[in-house]
Amino acid sequence: MCQGEKPTEKMEQMPFILRPWVSAYRATPKIHIPGTDVDINFSLRFALFFSILRLTFRYALYSLGWPRGDLNTYFASACLASFCHSSMIVPGLAGVLFSQKYVPSGKLETSPLWYQDATHALMGFCTGYMIYDSIMGYVVETWQPGVGPVLSTDDWSYLAHHILTSLYMISARWNKAGHMSAMILMFIGEFSAPLMNPHLFMEKALEQECCKGLSWLPTLFAYNEQVFSALYLVCRILGSPAAIVYGTYQLLFTKKGRGDVPLWLSISWMPMCWGVQFGSIPWIITCTENLKQGPVLNGGAHGEL
């Protein structure tokens, strides 16, 4: 029996994929956000973990001949860390979402203890990733001496996404309801990331002198781009809008939704949900063009956003 497990709770009811998450969360000492019972220590530990991982990837790329201090090397190492995040969290989110009836406004405390802990673990893990990427990607790696961080318009957009996503997850955990509305969007949003991050990484690799001798790289990039583009369109044109529309309806226009989650909180979540969807339009256009053009086998990229 895991520490914290209720005597009446059977471990065999827990999906196997969730056991490492539950064990890790229960083994982590709790530090609560002031005024709440939401633990932040789990998130801070993974923020540190991903920071170390990103630096490890960066120096590994240096050893392979990627230029030191170059923004493309920074970006490539970030893609590798992001690949690890998405590859870890997607199976966990699937385990949580498919183990209970899906109700966007659903209350957390009515679920088994293992489900509650798995939910806190996954949302805390993702929050940790957002904290790490906000600091490393938009402060440390954009810092200019005497000036401070210098951010582009896209940088500000991604930083705002990280902050709003974190607030969504933290507020759902604080309210102990509505977590499913966040987790389904996390699942759909991250589902194509294990292919998207290699796409972005290889796009930079094709520009590096040290990778010119990898004759197989352009072909791998071309076909990965096609698969990624198709999967991204399915997620963003079908999956995400359907989840947002249903979540909006259930949270705002049903008695249960308004009873589980305060109306003011549900309303505050809506710009976050719809903003991410509308923010994906440029990528939807790019992926559509990629599929229309088909694989480009000469090593050329279709261009960046």
C-alpha angles and dihedrals in degrees: 000000000000120000108271094021114141113242091236095050118099116218092209089069090066115090109248092235090062098052096086090049093050093045093049093048094049092047093053116092110240125243110180126213104250112270093015140071092232111124116228100175093082089054094047091051092054091045086059091043093054092044090056091044092052092050090047091053091046093055091043088057090048089055090052093055103268111145117266118242091009119141091225090058090049090050093048092051089049090053091053092050090047090051089057091049095050094042090053100042102043096066090045093050090049090052092052098042096046095045095065137039108272112246115156093211095037118147118244100212094062090064126084116279092248089055091051092050093046090052092050090046096051095043091044090050092052091046088053090053090051091050092049095047093046091054100037099037102037105027113023099037095039095046117126117191112253092009108056126216114354111203132188123219090263090050091055090049093052092044091052089049091053093049095046093045090051091049090050092053095042094047092049090052091047092050091044089221138074093044092127092059088058097041096052089055090046090051095048093042094051097038094089095037096091086065098033095057095052087047091055093042094050090046088062093040091058088062095053122097091217090061098048092097093058098098092180095055099082091051093048090048093050096051095040087053091055095049092044092049093051093047093046092053092050091051098043102036099038112014104039099044091047091051093046094047093049092044092049092050096045096045099043107026107037128076092229093051094051090045095051098043125031110250093235090056094048090049090051089053095054098074088050092053098043094037092061091048094051089042089061093060095095090053091046089055092047094048091048090053091047091056093046091051095044127209115340104212099182094079095256119137124223090233136262132274 
